[in-house]
C-alpha cells in the first residue's frame, strides 16, 4: 500500500487501530525476562489470539508484535541473528489473522527506536542499517504499511523514515512522543514532526506520552500545523509502578471517551498504546460511533502551515556570536566554578578578563564529572559582576528531562543568553561509591529541547544554543558527521575542546569551510610542567 492509497482510505473513514501488544501479551504470558517479540516464535498462538481480540473489538489496523525486533535491541539478549525470523514470523501471524477475519483489516509493521536504552551512542549508519534490516523483513512478509512509533528523538525518526521510504512503494506512519505538562515547548517539536510530511511520511502522529489528555492536546496542535492525516495512539493512562511493574489503572470507558476527542481534533487514525487492551478499543469504537462526523470525504494537501513571525527580540543573536559572524576575532574564556562555596577568586579572575576585553565567559558544569558549584549560579553571578555575557553549560548527565525543563526556565529568569549543550563526562566511582549519570537524553535531544523553547510563543527571548566538538578525535570525519547532525537541528555556535597542533586548526578550516555558524577553537595555555604532562 502506498501513501496515496492509504490517504484515499483515510479520506473516507476514521481508521481504528489496535491497542498495546507488548503490555497486553506480557499480561497473558510469562516472559521470564525475554523480549515479548520472541513470542512470535515460541507462542504464535498467543500472538494470533491477541490480534483476533483486537479485530473483534473493532480494530481495522493491527500492528505486528515487532516493536523492538531490531538488531541493536535483540543484541542485548544475544539474539541479533534472529532479526529476520522474529519479524517475518510477526508479520505472517498478523497477516494470517487479518485474512481469516474476512474484514478489511490492514497490517502495520511496528518499528520502535533502535537506540532506546543504549549506553553508548549509536551512529547514523548503525541506525540506518538496523532499520532497513528490520523493515525489509516486515515488507517481505507482507505488511501493508510501516508504523514508526514511540520516538522521542525526531532526528532518529527521520533516519527511520528514510530507511522505510528506500524500500519503495510502502506507506510510512511516523509517530513521536510528547512530554506531558510541557506544552510551552511542544509547538516547535510538533512542527518538526509535521515537517516529516514534506519528507515522505504518509501520516504523522503522537503515541504513548502519558495518556489520552496529553495526546489529545498534542494532536489538536499537530492537526493545525499540517494538512495531512494525523494519528493518535495514547497510553491507557499514566502508569503506576507497583512491585517493579507498570500498572495502568484508567477505566476503558474513560480511555474511549477521551481518546475519541482526538477524532474531533482532527485525527484520522486512532488506537491505543501501553496498557490498553481489546476492551479499551471496544470502548473507543463505541465513543467514536457517537460522534457526528462530516459526511463528505476529506482531502489532504500534504502541506505545512506557515510559521508565525517571531519578534526581533526573540530572533536576536548574542553579541559575541554576532561579532564572530561579522568576521571579527572573538575571545571566549572557560572559567570553572569553584569546588567550595566561595566565588570571590572566580569573580576577581572574571573582572581581570573583562578589563582585557574578553567577549564571553563559558562556565562548565561539573567538568570531568567532579563536583563543583552549580554552573547556573556561578554564571549568573559572573554576568552580574562583570557585565560580560556568559555561556552556561548544560549536561545530560546530571539532570532528568524534568530537571532540564526546570533549568531552562531558570536560565531565562536569570537572563542567561547562551547555553552550551553537552552530553557530559562519564561519572564512574566517586566519594567511595558508584555514581550513575541520568542521560534521559543525549546532546542532540538537549539541543532539540532548547530549540523548542525558542520556538514557543511565550518564550521571553531567544536562547543562543552552542554545541561541543572534539577536534582531536581519531575518527575526525565521524566526529564531523555528529557535528553536522547538531547543525541540522539548529545551533548558533560551536566550541571545540583544546586543539594541540596548528596543523589540526588548518584541517578544521578546510573540513568545516561550509559551516555558517561561528566555531570557537579551544586552546589551553600550560601553566606548569605538571599541567603539560601527558597521562
Order of alpha helices (4+ residues) and beta strands (2+ residues): alpha-beta-alpha-alpha-alpha-beta-alpha-alpha-beta-alpha-beta-alpha-beta-alpha-beta-alpha-beta-beta-beta-beta-alpha-alpha-beta-alpha-beta-alpha-alpha-beta-alpha-beta-alpha-beta-alpha-beta-beta-beta-alpha-beta-alpha-beta-alpha-beta-alpha
